[in-house]
């Protein structure tokens, strides 16, 4: 695998994290589940990908998210945000706010609509990302910075809107292999000859229970490998116990369960991102690359519904943005500014094109006490596909 080499300081930090993970493997008897490896690689304080100092978002980072592509994403999303805030409470929380671009774009558009939340909470434990978010907000929306607060943990109770854009895909996943003889193994990580290696062992506990249920529901041939994300289900249930009146709005890439565990998707969806290169080697430079898996949206909706949420909608990102008025946002660009319009139209096309983000990315809404139909799901509702 030929990928760009990091600077010596970054390489040294990755080596420290590698040793940290190797020590944990040794302490655990020579094996840790992959979800633990992924957690350490992404979130070890000071060394993990999301808690270290590496540039992650945008052209200089490892991948580009929708808010980085165009301010029209946040401006369009604001229409749905405004509706939910009006139906619940004038407060919102963004989980995993990245560079702060979405927060700035949302707040500016909500100000234009005279629908600003009283408080805009950001739940992000990375000190480096918090600093970047604060700088972005101070530069792009200085008059609104006073409404923003950074949270250290989930609130005990909350009324309003919680938004999570590309958060679920970075939650640690278990890797499971279904055998020809109906055996089920969990794929974990060992440390041998100064390198991480794969090693399987019989699945146990909740992982085994979930894997057995999937095997009953779908025909999974011997050797079928995929992911089970218990963390995402637990996280969704936690918000169901916190939100009293309001909604949880999730935007991410993934599939309904019957597509996630399709017979042809027999190698899973695990993917790594490094300097805009996508590859499938999670042991490459831990701490310096992103590790993700697609989202099983059926399981997310089931977890939320079972925990007390109402199911408010599921659709593609393209349908959602068009329902929320993406064309209206673009139409605000002055007619004489043709170059700006062309640039923004091209960016918007990336957000809605089936060949780009429009079809793979989905939007899910779960909530409590929200009576009117949400405008983002007015056209192209995909509820029945779950």
ZADREN-119287 format. One line per 5 residues: number of its first residue (from 0); their letters; for each residue z, y, x of C-alpha. Coordinates in steps of 0.5 Angstrom, whole numbers. Example, Ala and Ser with C-alpha at 12.3 -4.5 7.8 and 13.67 -1.06 7.14 Angstrom:
<nodes>
0> as> 16 -9 25 | 14 -2 27
</nodes>
This chain:
<nodes>
0> xxxxx> 0 0 0 | -2 7 3 | 2 13 0 | 4 19 4 | 9 19 8
5> xxxxx> 15 23 7 | 19 28 12 | 24 25 17 | 30 28 13 | 27 25 6
10> xxxxx> 26 19 10 | 33 19 13 | 36 20 6 | 32 14 3 | 35 10 9
15> xxxxx> 42 12 7 | 41 10 0 | 37 3 2 | 44 1 6 | 48 4 0
20> xxxxx> 44 -1 -5 | 44 -7 0 | 52 -6 1 | 53 -7 -7 | 48 -13 -7
25> xxxxx> 53 -16 -1 | 59 -14 -5 | 56 -17 -11 | 55 -24 -8 | 48 -23 -6
30> xxxxx> 45 -21 -13 | 44 -15 -17 | 41 -14 -24 | 34 -10 -23 | 37 -5 -28
35> xxxxx> 43 -3 -23 | 38 -3 -18 | 34 2 -22 | 40 6 -23 | 42 7 -16
40> xxxxx> 35 9 -14 | 35 14 -19 | 42 17 -20 | 46 15 -14 | 50 22 -13
45> xxxxx> 46 26 -8 | 41 21 -6 | 38 18 -12 | 31 21 -15 | 34 25 -20
50> xxxxx> 40 27 -17 | 37 29 -10 | 34 35 -8 | 26 32 -8 | 21 36 -12
55> xxxxx> 19 32 -18 | 15 36 -23 | 9 39 -23 | 3 40 -17 | 8 39 -11
60> xxxxx> 12 34 -14 | 11 26 -16 | 8 27 -24 | 7 32 -29 | 10 33 -36
65> xxxxx> 7 36 -42 | 11 43 -41 | 8 43 -34 | 1 42 -37 | 2 48 -42
70> xxxxx> 7 53 -45 | 3 51 -51 | 7 45 -51 | 14 48 -52 | 11 54 -57
75> xxxxx> 8 49 -61 | 14 44 -61 | 18 50 -63 | 15 50 -70 | 19 43 -71
80> xxxxx> 25 46 -68 | 26 52 -72 | 25 47 -79 | 31 43 -76 | 35 48 -74
85> xxxxx> 34 52 -81 | 36 45 -84 | 42 43 -80 | 46 49 -75 | 43 54 -70
90> xxxxx> 45 50 -64 | 41 45 -60 | 41 41 -54 | 36 39 -49 | 37 32 -45
95> xxxxx> 34 32 -38 | 31 39 -38 | 27 38 -32 | 25 44 -29 | 27 48 -35
100> xxxxx> 20 50 -37 | 21 47 -44 | 27 51 -45 | 24 57 -43 | 18 56 -47
105> xxxxx> 22 54 -53 | 27 60 -53 | 21 65 -52 | 17 62 -58 | 24 61 -62
110> xxxxx> 25 69 -61 | 18 71 -63 | 20 67 -70 | 26 70 -70 | 29 63 -70
115> xxxxx> 33 63 -64 | 39 58 -63 | 46 61 -62 | 47 56 -56 | 42 52 -52
120> xxxxx> 45 46 -49 | 42 43 -43 | 45 36 -41 | 43 35 -34 | 48 32 -29
125> xxxxx> 43 34 -23 | 46 40 -19 | 39 41 -16 | 36 41 -23 | 41 45 -26
130> xxxxx> 39 50 -21 | 32 50 -22 | 33 50 -29 | 37 57 -28 | 32 60 -24
135> xxxxx> 26 58 -29 | 30 61 -35 | 32 67 -31 | 25 68 -29 | 21 67 -35
140> xxxxx> 26 69 -40 | 32 73 -37 | 34 76 -44 | 36 69 -47 | 39 66 -41
145> xxxxx> 46 68 -44 | 45 63 -50 | 44 57 -45 | 50 53 -43 | 50 47 -38
150> xxxxx> 54 41 -41 | 57 35 -36 | 57 30 -42 | 55 28 -49 | 59 32 -54
155> xxxxx> 64 29 -58 | 61 32 -65 | 55 36 -66 | 51 39 -71 | 44 41 -70
160> xxxxx> 38 39 -66 | 38 34 -60 | 31 34 -56 | 29 29 -50 | 22 29 -47
165> xxxxx> 21 24 -42 | 28 21 -42 | 28 14 -45 | 23 12 -40 | 27 13 -34
170> xxxxx> 33 9 -37 | 35 3 -33 | 31 -3 -35 | 33 -11 -35 | 27 -15 -32
175> xxxxx> 26 -22 -36 | 22 -28 -35 | 21 -33 -40 | 19 -40 -38 | 15 -45 -40
180> xxxxx> 21 -50 -42 | 24 -44 -46 | 28 -42 -41 | 30 -35 -40 | 31 -32 -33
185> xxxxx> 33 -25 -31 | 30 -22 -25 | 34 -19 -20 | 35 -16 -13 | 37 -19 -7
190> xxxxx> 37 -16 1 | 34 -21 6 | 32 -19 13 | 33 -12 12 | 29 -12 6
195> xxxxx> 30 -12 -2 | 27 -18 -5 | 26 -21 -12 | 31 -27 -14 | 31 -30 -21
200> xxxxx> 38 -33 -24 | 39 -35 -32 | 40 -29 -36 | 46 -28 -39 | 50 -24 -45
205> xxxxx> 46 -19 -48 | 40 -20 -44 | 40 -27 -46 | 41 -25 -53 | 36 -20 -54
210> xxxxx> 31 -24 -50 | 32 -30 -55 | 31 -26 -61 | 24 -24 -58 | 22 -31 -56
215> xxxxx> 23 -32 -63 | 19 -26 -66 | 13 -27 -61 | 9 -32 -57 | 11 -31 -50
220> xxxxx> 7 -36 -45 | 11 -39 -39 | 12 -34 -34 | 11 -28 -38 | 15 -22 -35
225> xxxxx> 17 -16 -39 | 23 -11 -39 | 29 -10 -44 | 32 -3 -44 | 39 -4 -47
230> xxxxx> 41 3 -44 | 36 6 -49 | 39 3 -55 | 46 4 -53 | 44 12 -52
235> xxxxx> 41 12 -59 | 47 9 -62 | 52 14 -58 | 48 20 -61 | 48 17 -68
240> xxxxx> 56 17 -68 | 56 24 -65 | 51 28 -70 | 54 30 -76 | 48 34 -79
245> xxxxx> 42 35 -75 | 36 31 -72 | 35 27 -65 | 27 28 -63 | 25 24 -58
250> xxxxx> 18 25 -54 | 16 19 -49 | 10 14 -47 | 11 7 -50 | 9 2 -56
255> xxxxx> 12 -1 -62 | 15 -7 -61 | 9 -12 -63 | 5 -8 -58 | 10 -8 -52
260> xxxxx> 11 -15 -52 | 3 -17 -53 | 1 -23 -50 | -4 -19 -45 | 2 -15 -43
265> xxxxx> 5 -21 -39 | 7 -17 -33 | 11 -11 -36 | 10 -4 -36 | 15 -2 -30
270> xxxxx> 11 3 -26 | 13 8 -20 | 11 15 -19 | 10 18 -12 | 6 24 -10
275> xxxxx> 2 23 -16 | 0 16 -14 | 2 11 -19 | 4 4 -17 | 8 -2 -18
280> xxxxx> 13 -3 -12 | 20 -1 -14 | 23 -2 -7 | 18 3 -4 | 23 9 -1
285> xxxxx> 28 8 -6 | 31 15 -8 | 24 19 -7 | 20 16 -12 | 21 15 -20
290> xxxxx> 21 9 -23 | 20 8 -30 | 18 3 -36 | 15 5 -43 | 19 5 -49
295> xxxxx> 20 0 -54 | 20 5 -60 | 21 0 -65 | 28 -2 -62 | 30 5 -61
300> xxxxx> 29 6 -69 | 32 0 -71 | 38 2 -66 | 39 9 -69 | 38 6 -76
305> xxxxx> 43 1 -75 | 48 6 -73 | 47 11 -79 | 41 15 -77 | 36 16 -82
310> xxxxx> 29 15 -80 | 25 21 -80 | 18 20 -77 | 14 17 -72 | 7 19 -70
315> xxxxx> 3 20 -63 | 4 26 -59 | -3 29 -61 | -2 28 -69 | 5 31 -68
320> xxxxx> 2 37 -64 | -3 38 -69 | 1 38 -75 | 6 43 -72 | 0 48 -71
325> xxxxx> -3 47 -64 | -9 51 -66 | -5 57 -69 | -2 58 -62 | -8 57 -58
330> xxxxx> -11 62 -63 | -6 68 -61 | -10 68 -54 | -14 75 -55 | -21 74 -56
335> xxxxx> -23 78 -50 | -19 74 -45 | -24 68 -45 | -22 65 -39 | -15 65 -41
340> xxxxx> -17 61 -47 | -21 56 -44 | -16 55 -39 | -11 54 -44 | -16 50 -49
345> xxxxx> -17 45 -43 | -9 44 -42 | -8 43 -49 | -14 38 -49 | -10 34 -44
350> xxxxx> -4 34 -49 | -8 31 -55 | -14 27 -52 | -13 20 -53 | -15 19 -46
355> xxxxx> -10 23 -43 | -3 24 -47 | -5 24 -54 | -5 17 -56 | 0 14 -51
360> xxxxx> 6 19 -52 | 9 18 -58 | 14 22 -62 | 20 19 -66 | 25 23 -70
365> xxxxx> 32 20 -73 | 37 25 -76 | 42 26 -82 | 42 30 -88 | 35 33 -86
370> xxxxx> 32 33 -93 | 25 36 -93 | 20 32 -89 | 19 34 -82 | 12 38 -81
375> xxxxx> 11 35 -75 | 9 28 -78 | 5 31 -84 | -1 28 -81 | -2 21 -78
380> xxxxx> 4 18 -79 | 5 12 -76 | 12 9 -79 | 8 3 -82 | 6 1 -75
385> x> 13 0 -72
</nodes>
